[in-house]
Amino acid sequence: MKGQISIDFLIALIVAILLIGALGLVVASIKEANEKVITQNQAKVLADDLANFISATNALSNTDFNTGIKINKLNYAGKKINPEIIIGPDTIKVKVTDINFESEKSFSAQTGTTIKTQGDFLVISHE
């Protein structure tokens, strides 16, 4: 009859709405996974840069020095987050608790070199 919606059309419409909703969830999941990968890469680069900086100070080992490098915040999902820096005897770890990730890199430092964090800086000194 005229003016009535067929059951086939209703089923097709419901399936289309469900497919659009599912596609939206897949896109959101892909976007979140992409944000995590980008933040993981930032943490890896930061750990590598800090380890290289510490190792580069070996050239100054015959002198007394005090130097530092700014620890940049990481971008995750449109916000800036502070990574946790953990310094071991010959490794440095950048830990990002927001995404449950950490990156660890090795470095070499001369005896008598002190490495510590002070606020947003990694400070290296040798006496």
Protein Blocks (a to p, Z undefined) as FASTA:
>chain_A
ZZiacfklmmmmmmmmmmmmmmmmmmmmmmmmmmmmmmmmmmmmmmmmmmmmmmmmmmmm
mpccddddddddddeehiacdddddddfkbccdddfknopaddddddddehiacddehja
ccdddZZ
